[in-house]
Amino acid sequence: MVRSIRIGSLICSGLAAEEMMREGSNTRTILGRRGLARPGKAQRGFTLLELMVVMAIIVILMTIATAKFEQMVVRAREATLASDLKVMRQAIQDYTRDKECGPSSLDDLVSNNYLRSVPKDPITSQTDWVTKSDDVALSPEQSCYGISDVNSSSDRLSPFTSTPYSSW
């Protein structure tokens, strides 16, 4: 006859139940971390497979986080570039309208308080902006010409828009 024994919510039957009844084992020696264990041999710790799975999951999550972080850094640099170009172009226009002559360099904008300082290009990390001079007058009273536009000196492409930073 096959005996069955109930230990908590676990029902054990067959040879294992008979062996437990014969040995008079209690539930502490019978139940291990993973269910039934041999009496007197408690299982401790994690298996190598479990540790490898956890490590693999951690590596995957770190890879995803690193890629996202790098994308956010590039987006922040691009936003800074766009903002700096907008401010410098506005300063060039304001200088040209006020003085009726375009600035000869970006330092003229600083010395006449149109800019606090010439910002660093966030892509190249230097103040090596490319300036353009045109013979286009912003107003009919303009008597001389100077810088009319400014661009980044970087020859790299934006990974998001696939346009060169020098064309922004």
VEXDREN-2710 file (C-alpha; in Angstrom, 1 decimal):
% VEXDREN-2710
k/r/px/py/pz
1/MET/0.0/0.0/0.0
2/VAL/1.3/3.5/-0.9
3/ARG/1.3/5.9/1.9
4/SER/1.1/9.6/1.5
5/ILE/2.1/12.2/4.0
6/ARG/1.2/15.9/4.2
7/ILE/3.8/18.4/5.3
8/GLY/2.4/21.9/5.3
9/SER/1.1/22.4/1.8
10/LEU/3.3/19.7/0.3
11/ILE/1.9/16.2/-0.1
12/CYS/4.5/13.5/-0.5
13/SER/3.6/9.9/-1.5
14/GLY/5.3/6.7/-2.5
15/LEU/8.8/5.7/-1.4
16/ALA/9.8/9.1/-0.2
17/ALA/6.8/9.2/2.3
18/GLU/7.6/5.7/3.5
19/GLU/11.3/6.6/4.1
20/MET/10.3/9.7/6.0
21/MET/7.9/7.8/8.2
22/ARG/10.5/5.1/8.9
23/GLU/13.2/7.6/9.9
24/GLY/10.8/9.7/11.9
25/SER/12.0/12.9/10.1
26/ASN/10.4/16.2/11.0
27/THR/9.5/19.0/8.6
28/ARG/12.7/21.0/9.2
29/THR/15.0/18.3/7.9
30/ILE/12.6/17.3/5.1
31/LEU/11.9/20.7/3.5
32/GLY/14.8/22.5/2.0
33/ARG/14.9/25.7/0.0
34/ARG/13.8/23.8/-3.1
35/GLY/11.3/21.4/-1.7
36/LEU/12.3/17.9/-0.5
37/ALA/15.8/17.3/0.7
38/ARG/17.6/14.4/2.2
39/PRO/17.4/14.4/5.9
40/GLY/20.5/16.0/7.5
41/LYS/21.7/17.6/4.3
42/ALA/20.4/21.1/4.1
43/GLN/20.8/23.0/0.8
44/ARG/22.4/26.4/1.1
45/GLY/23.3/29.1/-1.4
46/PHE/22.6/29.5/-5.1
47/THR/23.6/27.2/-7.9
48/LEU/26.1/28.4/-10.5
49/LEU/23.3/28.4/-13.1
50/GLU/21.2/30.8/-11.0
51/LEU/24.1/33.1/-10.5
52/MET/24.9/33.1/-14.3
53/VAL/21.3/33.9/-15.2
54/VAL/21.3/36.9/-12.7
55/MET/24.6/38.1/-14.1
56/ALA/23.4/37.9/-17.7
57/ILE/20.3/39.9/-16.8
58/ILE/22.4/42.6/-15.1
59/VAL/24.7/42.8/-18.1
60/ILE/21.8/43.2/-20.5
61/LEU/20.2/46.0/-18.4
62/MET/23.5/47.8/-18.1
63/THR/24.1/47.6/-21.8
64/ILE/20.7/49.2/-22.5
65/ALA/21.2/51.9/-19.9
66/THR/24.6/52.8/-21.2
67/ALA/23.3/53.1/-24.8
68/LYS/20.4/55.3/-23.7
69/PHE/22.8/57.5/-21.6
70/GLU/25.1/58.0/-24.5
71/GLN/22.2/59.0/-26.7
72/MET/21.0/61.5/-24.1
73/VAL/24.5/63.1/-23.9
74/VAL/24.6/63.6/-27.7
75/ARG/21.0/65.1/-27.7
76/ALA/22.1/67.5/-24.9
77/ARG/25.1/68.6/-26.9
78/GLU/23.0/69.1/-30.0
79/ALA/20.4/71.2/-28.0
80/THR/23.2/73.3/-26.6
81/LEU/24.7/73.8/-30.1
82/ALA/21.3/74.9/-31.4
83/SER/20.8/77.3/-28.5
84/ASP/24.2/78.8/-28.8
85/LEU/23.9/79.4/-32.5
86/LYS/20.5/81.0/-32.0
87/VAL/21.9/83.4/-29.3
88/MET/25.0/84.3/-31.4
89/ARG/23.0/84.9/-34.6
90/GLN/20.6/87.2/-32.6
91/ALA/23.6/89.0/-31.2
92/ILE/25.0/89.5/-34.7
93/GLN/21.7/90.9/-35.9
94/ASP/21.3/93.2/-32.9
95/TYR/24.9/94.5/-33.3
96/THR/24.5/95.1/-37.0
97/ARG/21.2/97.0/-36.5
98/ASP/22.6/99.1/-33.7
99/LYS/26.0/100.0/-35.2
100/GLU/24.9/99.9/-38.8
101/CYS/27.9/97.7/-39.5
102/GLY/28.4/94.0/-39.0
103/PRO/30.9/92.8/-36.4
104/SER/34.4/92.0/-37.7
105/SER/34.7/89.1/-35.2
106/LEU/32.8/87.3/-32.4
107/ASP/35.0/89.2/-29.9
108/ASP/33.4/92.4/-31.0
109/LEU/30.1/91.1/-29.7
110/VAL/31.7/90.4/-26.3
111/SER/33.5/93.8/-26.1
112/ASN/30.3/95.7/-26.9
113/ASN/28.3/93.6/-24.4
114/TYR/26.1/91.8/-26.9
115/LEU/27.5/88.5/-25.5
116/ARG/29.0/87.8/-22.1
117/SER/31.6/85.5/-23.6
118/VAL/32.0/83.5/-26.8
119/PRO/30.6/80.1/-26.0
120/LYS/32.5/76.9/-26.6
121/ASP/31.2/74.7/-29.4
122/PRO/29.7/71.7/-27.5
123/ILE/30.7/69.4/-30.4
124/THR/34.4/70.4/-30.6
125/SER/34.7/71.8/-27.0
126/GLN/36.6/74.8/-28.4
127/THR/35.7/78.4/-29.4
128/ASP/36.5/77.7/-33.0
129/TRP/33.3/78.9/-34.7
130/VAL/33.2/79.4/-38.5
131/THR/31.9/82.8/-39.3
132/LYS/30.5/83.9/-42.7
133/SER/30.6/87.4/-44.1
134/ASP/28.1/88.5/-46.8
135/ASP/27.4/91.7/-48.6
136/VAL/23.8/91.5/-47.5
137/ALA/22.5/94.6/-45.6
138/LEU/20.1/94.0/-42.8
139/SER/18.9/97.6/-43.0
140/PRO/19.1/100.4/-45.6
141/GLU/21.2/102.5/-43.3
142/GLN/23.9/99.8/-43.0
143/SER/27.2/101.3/-44.2
144/CYS/29.7/98.4/-43.9
145/TYR/29.6/94.7/-43.8
146/GLY/30.9/92.1/-41.4
147/ILE/29.9/88.8/-39.9
148/SER/26.4/87.7/-41.0
149/ASP/26.3/84.1/-39.8
150/VAL/28.1/81.6/-37.6
151/ASN/28.3/77.8/-37.7
152/SER/30.0/75.0/-35.9
153/SER/33.5/74.0/-37.1
154/SER/32.8/70.3/-36.6
155/ASP/32.8/68.1/-39.7
156/ARG/30.8/65.3/-37.9
157/LEU/27.2/64.3/-38.7
158/SER/24.4/64.4/-36.3
159/PRO/23.3/60.7/-35.6
160/PHE/19.7/61.8/-35.3
161/THR/19.2/64.1/-38.3
162/SER/22.2/62.9/-40.5
163/THR/23.1/66.5/-41.3
164/PRO/26.6/67.9/-40.7
165/TYR/26.8/70.2/-37.6
166/SER/28.6/72.8/-39.8
167/SER/25.3/73.3/-41.7
168/TRP/23.2/74.1/-38.6
END
